[in-house]
Amino acid sequence: MAYAGGAATGAAVAAAAIANAAKAAGGIIKMDPEEFIKILNRADKPLVAFAVGGVFSKNYQYITNYRGLFFFCKADNPIQLPGSAEIINCKKIWIPA
């Protein structure tokens, strides 16, 4: 009996892991920075994860949770977060496709 499929099996496992991550994350709402700030202003002490990304040009990425939903925004320039926000600096924010 021959076993052929090391790479194919690895790719299938990786695809399943990505699909499971997307299911676990639930819905992520992408929005403009202005609308993102409005969401942050609704919370008493918002928790915001922040990362700098980009390959050819730098961008600033933010994600927060409000009332069980995740809100994400990407901006060309840093946005002014409310003073009450607790900020977590991250190496990368990954959003499942």
C-alpha positions as a printed NumPy array, in Angstrom:
array([[  0.   ,   0.   ,   0.   ],
       [  1.471,   3.326,  -1.05 ],
       [  0.888,   6.549,   0.808],
       [  1.045,   9.641,  -1.328],
       [ -0.179,  12.843,   0.098],
       [  2.227,  14.433,   2.525],
       [  1.941,  17.881,   0.947],
       [ -1.708,  17.414,  -0.004],
       [ -2.588,  16.25 ,   3.493],
       [ -0.71 ,  19.181,   5.011],
       [ -2.565,  21.612,   2.745],
       [ -5.913,  20.056,   3.678],
       [ -5.093,  20.307,   7.381],
       [ -4.068,  23.955,   6.961],
       [ -7.277,  24.743,   5.045],
       [ -9.363,  23.099,   7.777],
       [ -7.524,  25.08 ,  10.471],
       [ -8.227,  28.352,   8.638],
       [-11.907,  27.445,   8.228],
       [-12.161,  26.596,  11.942],
       [-10.492,  29.88 ,  12.902],
       [-13.013,  31.794,  10.816],
       [-15.9  ,  29.95 ,  12.493],
       [-14.461,  30.572,  15.967],
       [-13.923,  34.265,  15.315],
       [-17.496,  34.819,  14.197],
       [-18.334,  37.95 ,  12.289],
       [-15.832,  40.758,  12.043],
       [-17.201,  44.105,  10.94 ],
       [-14.821,  46.219,   8.858],
       [-15.406,  49.953,   9.064],
       [-13.896,  53.361,   8.409],
       [-11.8  ,  54.943,  11.184],
       [-14.469,  57.592,  11.871],
       [-17.109,  54.935,  12.55 ],
       [-14.626,  52.873,  14.581],
       [-14.049,  55.859,  16.891],
       [-17.826,  56.179,  17.367],
       [-17.944,  52.555,  18.549],
       [-15.048,  53.158,  20.968],
       [-16.784,  56.229,  22.386],
       [-19.824,  54.107,  23.283],
       [-17.782,  51.897,  25.645],
       [-16.612,  52.971,  29.114],
       [-13.141,  51.397,  28.885],
       [-12.672,  49.95 ,  25.396],
       [ -9.966,  47.358,  24.826],
       [ -8.22 ,  47.929,  21.485],
       [ -5.651,  45.673,  19.827],
       [ -3.342,  47.689,  17.568],
       [ -0.786,  46.668,  14.94 ],
       [  1.21 ,  48.322,  12.179],
       [  1.024,  46.433,   8.905],
       [  1.572,  46.787,   5.211],
       [  3.992,  45.507,   2.618],
       [  4.515,  48.459,   0.301],
       [  3.004,  51.182,   2.471],
       [  2.46 ,  51.325,   6.211],
       [ -1.069,  51.018,   7.604],
       [ -2.486,  51.058,  11.1  ],
       [ -4.876,  48.303,  12.153],
       [ -7.263,  48.3  ,  15.092],
       [ -9.743,  45.763,  16.434],
       [-12.123,  45.936,  19.382],
       [-15.116,  44.085,  20.754],
       [-18.368,  45.853,  21.553],
       [-21.521,  44.065,  22.697],
       [-20.32 ,  40.727,  21.37 ],
       [-19.323,  41.938,  17.91 ],
       [-15.792,  42.509,  16.637],
       [-15.029,  45.773,  14.855],
       [-11.923,  46.222,  12.707],
       [-10.501,  49.222,  10.901],
       [ -7.413,  49.947,   8.869],
       [ -6.122,  53.503,   8.463],
       [ -3.357,  55.186,   6.477],
       [ -2.432,  57.284,   9.529],
       [ -2.68 ,  56.58 ,  13.269],
       [ -6.102,  57.405,  14.678],
       [ -6.685,  59.265,  17.921],
       [ -8.066,  56.739,  20.413],
       [-10.118,  57.834,  23.432],
       [ -8.091,  58.409,  26.6  ],
       [-10.109,  55.703,  28.362],
       [ -9.011,  53.035,  25.848],
       [ -6.738,  50.224,  26.983],
       [ -4.366,  49.534,  24.094],
       [ -2.627,  46.242,  23.368],
       [  0.249,  46.52 ,  20.897],
       [  0.425,  43.485,  18.62 ],
       [  2.869,  42.3  ,  15.991],
       [  0.033,  41.422,  13.615],
       [ -3.753,  41.353,  13.43 ],
       [ -5.   ,  38.483,  11.285],
       [ -8.551,  38.617,   9.943],
       [ -9.839,  35.335,   8.441],
       [-10.935,  35.679,   4.825]])
